[in-house]
């Protein structure tokens, strides 16, 4: 499956791909990020996501491979949508299957931080007053849950 897509993300398909018939995973965590109606500059009507797709694909694959190797999770899938998204549309999904729930939640949060910090995906807010503004990236600390 591609990591960067232009169509609606099928969360059920991703969730089904996490099924572990060997019973090694006691937890599956699925994070979905969606377009919200507010931003720092005012009411948002839509978001536009743009990516350096080839590099973003490689970076997301590296994050998945590292998570499997370093953190001992059993399955992982990251999908990010690009293009024009409406309020409530899902922009990113991170799914993790691991032996224990606590670790799965913690790893999911760390992966979200890694995506925001290192994957070449940019977003533009389309505001209710007609102004379009690129959103500055922000560093988040996965250790304290801010972001």
WOPEFEN-V310933 format. One record per backbone hydrogen bond with DSSP energy under -0.5 kcal/mol. CO is the residue of the C=O (numbers start at 1). NH is the residue of the N-H. If there is no record, write none. Layout:
# WOPEFEN-V310933
CO NH
CO NH
This chain:
# WOPEFEN-V310933
3 5
3 80
5 82
9 11
10 14
11 15
12 16
13 17
14 18
15 18
16 19
19 21
20 23
24 26
27 98
29 96
31 94
33 91
33 92
35 88
37 44
39 42
42 39
43 128
45 87
46 126
47 85
48 124
49 83
50 122
51 53
52 56
53 57
54 58
55 59
56 60
57 61
58 62
59 63
60 64
61 65
62 66
63 67
64 68
65 69
66 70
66 71
67 71
67 73
68 72
75 97
77 95
79 93
80 5
83 49
83 85
85 47
86 89
89 35
91 81
92 33
93 79
94 31
95 77
96 29
97 74
97 75
98 26
98 27
100 104
101 105
102 106
103 107
104 108
105 109
106 110
107 111
108 112
109 113
110 114
111 115
112 116
113 117
114 118
115 119
119 121
120 52
122 50
123 135
124 48
125 127
125 133
126 45
126 46
127 130
131 127
133 125
140 142
141 144
141 145
141 146
